Amino acid sequence: MGRRIVVVGGGAAGGTAAQFARKTDRNAEITVFEAGKYPQYSKCALPYLISKKVKNVVEFSEEWFKHANINLLLGTMVKEVDVKSRRVLAEHDGETIETGYDSLILATGANSAIPPIPGVVNESGGLTKGVFLLRTLDDAYAISSFIPRVQHAVIVGAGAIGLEMAEALYSHGVKVTVVEMLPSILPGMLDSDTAGVLQKAIPEDILILTGHRVLGVEKEGDVVKKVSVENEEGEQKTLEADMVLIATGIKANSEVAKKIGCKIGEYGGVSIDGRCRTSLEDVYAVGDCTEYLDFVTQKPFLVGLGSIAVRQGIVAGVNAAGGRMFLPEGFVQTRTTKLFGVEVAAVGPTLKQIQNINPVTGRFTGGTLPDYFPGGEEVTVKVAVNPADGVVVAAQAVGVDAAQRINVFACAIMNKMSVEALSQMETAYAPPVAPTLDPLTIACDVARMRYVRKR
């Protein structure tokens, strides 16, 4: 009898884990229990499904899993895991399914975090009609079907999902207001100065209210009608709203892990080591239900990026199938999006997250082509440096090819490069392609000079 591998959750992390377990052990019996009714799809693409930029977000179909000899069971909820007997009990359409395992991979994902705003939840415990989350494909379908009756939408949260959805709703002719409690947009990704560069690109008829908190959601009958907000000075206003989208982050779905005795981290995610192992023997965990170390701060963080979930899935799948593979000693959290035609990217912590080290920064706005050559566009690059040793710890970029410039910084951070070495990097140059000195190296040179003066 071959090795038995059970995966709980068929999203990006769980699906990838199953795939790489199969690549590692061709004879293993691999079962994936997925509570939802869809095979592996991209949650990151849901705003673009709503805006109709894409028509399909399924990445691996049921037929694909079948061809790979992976037993994918959709609409199947895991009810119990017995770690002593290594048995999993699940339920599908009222029928109980029982299977044993040699390796168990928990990929239970996360749920949308719902703040305690009066009026968001109705008397029966569900969301008030007209209030939406965006976490699943069914959420996206529900929003899409509701949009034709919407004139005014209020989005709570100006993170990536909130702003991506602002763009999606705006493309449908909806008047959008985004309410953010913190002082600037994309607060988990950008510092306030680089966020300001991005905000200038957002159409003026999209109202952005930073430094505001939502006091409550008002209904007319059983449907959303208004949202009341308050700024930091205590001034209140009421916003029209046929629709409210809550985009205030995620909460790890670690209930299964808690129930069986896995160690849970300080942020509520499952604690894992460099091989994606939990505190229980032969039990692994991957994706948004986990927390792992940040490379720069060496402090735990909740995983929320699809790229990290997939990398964890690869490692856990290989190890669950008898291989030996490791995660890096922390993730640099390289992230990007594109909003209203503008690329935004960042790597490493924001300045607020590393204010204890008082980092030295350098920022430069330059052209993507030499000044004399037509067609160039602006890009702003910012880099943060540890004042103790001059090592690059974070970077942000807004503009053309922001993501590719941030990928360079990601490589530098992971290899603990000094800002001096990075400022001397020889970048490609030709008038129709790139300037003599790339804006990323000039930003590094600004930071280098400030670092030298502080020594």
VOGU-3710 file (C-alpha; in Angstrom, 3 decimals, decimal comma):
1> mgrrivvvgg> 0,000/0,000/0,000  1,362/3,448/-0,964  1,755/6,487/1,220  -1,560/8,158/2,130  -1,607/11,958/1,989  -4,687/13,958/2,951  -5,002/17,676/2,219  -7,687/19,732/3,962  -8,440/22,641/1,634  -8,133/22,862/-2,136
11> gaaggtaaqf> -7,134/26,478/-2,675  -3,793/27,706/-4,023  -1,802/26,321/-1,066  -3,626/23,000/-0,717  -3,905/22,378/-4,436  -0,213/23,104/-4,934  0,694/20,830/-2,017  -1,266/17,976/-3,617  0,396/18,578/-6,974  3,927/18,537/-5,575
21> arktdrnaei> 3,190/15,539/-3,398  2,237/13,756/-6,616  5,418/14,925/-8,373  7,454/13,582/-5,423  5,661/10,259/-4,952  4,008/8,824/-8,076  2,402/6,017/-6,111  0,936/7,933/-3,170  -2,787/7,962/-2,514  -3,630/11,678/-2,394
31> tvfeagkypq> -7,004/13,018/-1,264  -8,047/16,677/-1,153  -11,116/17,659/0,887  -12,449/21,029/-0,265  -15,463/22,538/1,488  -16,298/24,803/-1,452  -17,857/23,750/-4,733  -15,095/24,986/-7,040  -11,683/23,493/-7,853  -8,511/25,542/-7,372
41> yskcalpyli> -9,026/29,153/-8,463  -7,290/32,507/-8,041  -8,711/34,624/-5,225  -6,409/37,451/-6,332  -8,249/37,606/-9,663  -11,748/38,077/-8,205  -11,835/41,903/-8,603  -10,946/41,430/-12,286  -13,733/38,914/-12,696  -16,119/41,524/-11,320
51> skkvknvvef> -14,741/44,213/-13,657  -14,976/41,690/-16,532  -11,280/41,969/-17,351  -11,168/38,170/-17,050  -13,878/35,600/-17,628  -12,506/32,607/-15,735  -10,403/32,347/-12,574  -10,171/28,541/-12,258  -6,514/27,534/-12,466  -6,793/23,727/-12,220
61> seewfkhani> -10,041/21,988/-13,146  -11,538/18,841/-11,670  -10,399/17,052/-14,824  -6,828/18,217/-14,214  -6,803/16,722/-10,713  -8,364/13,532/-12,015  -5,693/13,243/-14,714  -3,017/13,735/-12,019  -4,592/10,879/-10,028  -5,478/13,204/-7,148
71> nlllgtmvke> -8,813/12,499/-5,500  -10,447/15,947/-5,258  -13,669/15,943/-3,239  -15,568/19,228/-3,579  -18,363/20,306/-1,256  -16,829/18,151/1,451  -16,417/19,424/5,001  -13,887/17,863/7,368  -15,682/17,147/10,641  -13,045/15,431/12,705
81> vdvksrrvla> -9,353/14,552/12,664  -8,060/11,852/15,012  -4,289/12,312/15,172  -3,800/9,183/17,295  -5,412/6,797/14,833  -4,529/9,093/11,881  -8,084/9,171/10,560  -10,043/11,977/8,920  -13,843/12,106/8,973  -15,542/14,284/6,372
91> ehdgetietg> -19,091/14,843/5,202  -20,452/15,226/1,670  -24,195/15,639/1,026  -24,979/14,051/4,386  -22,706/11,085/3,716  -19,728/10,406/5,991  -16,355/9,768/4,377  -13,525/8,273/6,412  -9,928/7,936/5,338  -6,569/7,300/6,977
101> ydslilatga> -3,411/9,294/6,430  0,341/9,017/6,789  0,771/12,751/6,194  -1,837/15,440/6,763  -1,644/18,928/5,210  -3,877/21,666/6,609  -4,697/24,330/4,023  -7,858/25,747/5,537  -7,208/29,324/4,424  -8,686/32,404/6,016
111> nsaippipgv> -11,954/34,257/6,368  -12,640/37,949/5,837  -12,183/39,943/9,014  -15,456/41,700/9,859  -15,065/44,723/12,154  -17,759/45,307/14,807  -19,566/48,024/12,844  -23,225/48,428/13,834  -25,546/47,456/11,001  -23,090/45,245/9,089
121> vnesggltkg> -24,568/42,061/10,550  -28,337/41,572/10,655  -30,515/40,162/13,418  -30,096/36,578/12,204  -26,298/36,791/12,237  -25,795/37,132/8,495  -24,664/40,172/6,536  -27,205/42,920/5,991  -28,542/42,949/2,429  -26,219/45,109/0,352
131> vfllrtldda> -23,177/44,422/2,569  -20,555/42,211/0,940  -17,221/40,551/1,552  -14,836/39,448/-1,202  -13,126/36,218/-0,286  -14,688/33,517/-2,450  -15,893/32,985/-5,990  -19,461/32,979/-4,691  -18,795/36,400/-3,111  -17,687/37,678/-6,531
141> yaissfiprv> -20,779/36,260/-8,223  -23,019/37,823/-5,566  -21,393/41,248/-6,016  -21,614/41,014/-9,808  -25,322/40,201/-9,718  -25,979/43,072/-7,282  -24,066/45,792/-9,171  -26,893/46,698/-11,639  -28,949/48,114/-8,750  -26,035/50,091/-7,244
151> qhavivgaga> -25,459/53,813/-7,698  -23,343/54,545/-4,616  -20,892/52,124/-3,009  -18,863/52,552/0,165  -15,733/50,452/0,556  -14,388/50,029/4,087  -10,621/49,623/3,869  -8,090/51,081/1,413  -5,830/48,057/1,155  -5,172/46,251/-2,131
161> iglemaealy> -8,572/44,515/-2,267  -10,425/47,684/-1,318  -8,739/49,749/-4,034  -8,929/46,998/-6,652  -12,649/46,796/-5,962  -12,950/50,601/-6,128  -11,567/50,378/-9,649  -13,847/47,447/-10,538  -17,007/49,210/-9,315  -15,948/52,479/-10,940
171> shgvkvtvve> -15,645/50,636/-14,262  -19,345/49,777/-13,910  -20,287/53,431/-13,458  -20,759/53,214/-9,697  -19,953/56,276/-7,583  -17,395/55,001/-5,068  -16,244/56,209/-1,650  -13,349/54,473/0,109  -13,093/54,869/3,886  -9,743/54,152/5,546
181> mlpsilpgml> -9,095/54,513/9,273  -5,331/55,048/8,836  -3,800/58,262/7,424  -2,993/56,964/3,920  -4,049/54,375/1,345  -2,426/50,934/1,002  -1,127/51,265/4,592  0,169/47,698/4,759  2,163/48,159/1,556  3,260/51,788/1,181
191> dsdtagvlqk> 4,531/54,588/3,368  2,450/57,757/3,276  4,743/59,579/0,819  4,695/56,828/-1,813  0,985/56,299/-1,170  0,522/59,979/-2,020  2,100/59,404/-5,430  -0,414/56,646/-6,126  -3,391/58,624/-4,835  -2,790/61,330/-7,448
201> aipedililt> -3,526/58,701/-10,128  -6,933/57,821/-8,688  -9,797/59,628/-10,464  -10,994/62,655/-8,506  -14,602/61,484/-8,571  -13,638/58,498/-6,404  -13,791/59,903/-2,879  -10,980/58,710/-0,613  -11,555/59,385/3,079  -8,378/58,547/4,995
211> ghrvlgveke> -8,231/59,085/8,746  -11,919/58,165/9,004  -13,670/55,383/10,850  -17,075/53,935/10,087  -19,583/54,523/12,861  -22,420/52,463/11,454  -24,382/51,179/8,485  -27,965/52,346/8,232  -30,772/50,377/6,587  -34,013/51,222/4,872
221> gdvvkkvsve> -36,161/48,163/5,423  -33,696/45,288/5,191  -31,356/46,946/2,670  -28,315/49,209/3,153  -29,040/52,872/2,606  -26,364/55,008/4,318  -23,011/54,826/6,078  -21,984/57,220/8,843  -18,303/58,069/9,313  -16,177/60,202/11,592
231> neegeqktle> -12,776/61,812/11,089  -9,978/62,166/13,631  -11,352/65,544/14,799  -14,706/63,944/15,627  -16,538/65,496/12,665  -19,230/63,205/11,320  -20,829/62,833/7,910  -23,296/60,506/6,242  -22,573/58,789/2,917  -25,135/57,454/0,494
241> admvliatgi> -24,683/53,721/-0,045  -26,647/51,141/-1,982  -23,774/48,765/-1,341  -21,045/48,356/1,277  -17,921/46,253/0,782  -15,933/45,257/3,854  -12,252/44,994/2,905  -10,499/45,157/6,265  -8,193/42,159/6,044  -8,389/38,489/6,864
251> kansevakki> -8,509/36,187/9,868  -6,769/32,801/9,770  -9,130/29,828/9,663  -7,192/27,697/12,124  -10,095/25,950/13,878  -9,219/22,452/12,662  -5,603/22,957/13,745  -6,657/24,230/17,185  -9,018/21,313/17,685  -6,340/18,694/17,075
261> gckigeyggv> -3,750/20,456/19,233  -1,458/22,275/16,805  0,469/25,196/18,245  -1,200/28,483/17,308  0,860/31,656/16,911  0,342/35,074/18,423  -1,750/36,265/15,456  -4,059/33,255/15,399  -2,360/31,371/12,575  -0,879/27,878/12,752
271> sidgrcrtsl> 2,801/27,989/13,725  5,032/26,141/11,267  8,741/25,504/10,892  10,939/25,734/7,815  9,550/22,473/6,451  5,928/23,610/6,961  5,565/21,185/9,864  3,188/21,991/12,693  3,836/21,017/16,300  2,216/17,616/15,580
281> edvyavgdct> 4,077/14,774/13,930  3,385/14,362/10,190  0,927/17,263/10,210  1,808/20,187/7,928  0,096/23,533/7,390  0,247/25,963/4,465  -1,242/29,193/3,196  -3,437/31,793/4,842  -4,143/29,681/7,919  -0,458/29,890/8,897
291> eyldfvtqkp> 2,014/32,382/10,268  5,712/32,408/9,548  8,727/34,677/10,086  9,324/37,967/8,324  12,841/37,890/6,841  13,782/41,398/7,957  12,214/41,635/11,416  12,349/37,901/12,213  8,938/38,353/13,793  5,887/36,236/12,891
301> flvglgsiav> 3,282/37,499/10,444  0,046/36,079/9,077  0,487/34,727/5,582  -1,819/36,491/3,155  -0,019/36,475/-0,186  -0,829/33,894/-2,836  2,827/33,725/-3,880  3,865/32,677/-0,364  0,977/30,200/-0,106  2,125/28,489/-3,297
311> rqgivagvna> 5,738/28,325/-2,102  4,583/26,791/1,163  2,440/24,331/-0,787  5,448/23,193/-2,778  7,535/22,627/0,369  4,784/20,864/2,310  3,806/18,680/-0,642  7,379/17,522/-1,193  7,971/16,843/2,506  4,624/15,106/3,081
321> aggrmflpeg> 5,538/12,736/0,264  8,897/11,816/1,769  11,132/14,513/0,282  13,240/17,088/2,051  12,664/20,734/1,226  12,850/23,990/3,182  11,327/27,448/3,168  13,694/30,442/3,302  14,543/31,780/6,756  11,665/34,210/6,563
331> fvqtrttklf> 9,709/35,805/3,712  10,420/39,294/2,382  6,738/39,645/1,376  7,213/40,916/-2,168  3,866/42,319/-3,262  2,363/44,237/-6,165  -0,851/45,389/-7,779  -1,981/47,688/-10,561  -4,521/50,415/-9,845  -6,022/52,756/-12,420
341> gvevaavgpt> -3,214/51,937/-14,838  -0,423/52,467/-12,294  1,835/49,671/-11,065  2,528/49,604/-7,340  4,987/47,267/-5,635  6,794/46,844/-2,346  9,084/44,457/-0,535  9,958/44,249/3,130  8,252/46,090/5,987  6,877/49,624/5,879
351> lkqiqninpv> 8,686/52,314/7,850  6,050/52,120/10,569  6,809/48,424/11,022  10,549/49,067/11,496  10,468/52,464/13,191  12,456/50,969/16,073  15,596/50,922/13,912  14,984/54,438/12,489  15,929/53,429/8,923  17,724/55,702/6,483
361> tgrftggtlp> 15,700/56,239/3,311  16,306/57,394/-0,222  13,620/58,342/-2,733  13,856/59,324/-6,368  11,369/60,032/-9,125  12,821/59,609/-12,591  12,036/58,655/-16,142  11,960/55,190/-17,632  13,806/56,591/-20,674  16,386/59,374/-21,069
371> dyfpggeevt> 14,837/62,865/-20,998  15,600/63,460/-24,675  13,898/60,262/-25,838  10,115/60,335/-26,395  7,747/57,954/-24,628  9,338/57,814/-21,203  7,158/57,737/-18,083  7,769/58,540/-14,441  8,491/55,998/-11,741  9,067/56,719/-8,062
381> vkvavnpadg> 11,388/54,431/-6,116  12,022/54,470/-2,381  14,515/52,360/-0,439  15,032/51,889/3,314  18,374/50,988/4,857  19,389/49,711/8,272  21,462/52,537/9,823  23,588/50,045/11,744  25,177/48,354/8,728  23,838/49,939/5,539
391> vvvaaqavgv> 21,944/46,803/4,487  18,816/47,257/2,389  15,701/46,245/4,355  12,730/47,488/2,325  11,705/49,200/-0,904  8,633/50,600/-2,623  7,916/51,686/-6,186  5,048/53,398/-7,993  4,989/53,621/-11,781  6,081/51,757/-14,895
401> daaqrinvfa> 7,728/48,376/-14,227  7,463/48,925/-10,469  7,165/45,182/-9,870  10,351/44,329/-11,772  12,315/46,963/-9,882  10,974/45,622/-6,602  12,013/42,103/-7,647  15,586/43,414/-7,805  15,239/44,791/-4,287  13,787/41,451/-3,108
411> caimnkmsve> 16,920/39,697/-4,346  19,089/42,303/-2,630  17,264/41,988/0,700  17,358/38,187/0,692  21,099/38,343/0,057  21,626/41,105/2,657  23,223/43,483/0,157  24,438/46,874/1,256  22,902/49,971/-0,263  26,367/50,924/-1,525
421> alsqmetaya> 26,679/47,682/-3,500  23,186/48,038/-4,926  23,775/51,673/-5,919  26,736/50,473/-7,995  24,707/47,856/-9,846  25,286/48,067/-13,576  21,886/48,336/-15,246  21,190/47,982/-18,966  21,098/51,211/-20,988  19,952/52,146/-24,474
431> ppvaptldpl> 17,987/55,310/-25,334  14,817/53,527/-26,552  14,864/51,035/-23,654  16,230/52,496/-20,411  18,093/55,492/-18,944  21,818/55,470/-18,213  21,154/55,070/-14,505  17,951/53,354/-13,430  15,801/55,199/-10,868  16,322/52,289/-8,447
441> tiacdvarmr> 20,091/52,828/-8,380  19,665/56,584/-7,982  17,273/56,063/-5,052  19,920/53,800/-3,537  22,564/56,470/-4,075  20,403/59,012/-2,234  20,079/56,575/0,675  23,802/55,763/0,532  24,799/59,420/0,875  22,437/59,884/3,814
451> yvrkr> 23,782/56,718/5,427  27,399/57,887/5,045  26,581/61,297/6,576  24,958/59,617/9,591  27,902/57,327/10,351
//
